Amino acid sequence: MNQTFTVSGMTCGHCEKAVIRAVKQVDPQAEVKIDRSLNKVEVESTQARELLSKAIAEEGYEVAA
């Protein structure tokens, strides 16, 4: 299922890679698309939204509810 997160604090390519890595640790098959200018992270995954959100937050980024 496709899920969209609003994630603040991503300022560079390294940030994007950290978010992608966090999501892939929860779901290695996940597809992740990031639009830094809009603070949007789109994730195609079968994992629960809460798990994905927590993984991103644990990398130090703020995820809006």
Number of C-alpha atoms within 10 A of each C-alpha: 10 12 15 14 18 17 22 17 13 21 11 9 10 10 16 19 13 16 24 21 17 20 24 18 12 17 17 12 12 18 14 19 14 19 13 18 8 10 15 17 21 15 22 15 20 12 15 12 16 10 13 22 20 16 21 23 17 12 13 14 19 16 18 10 8
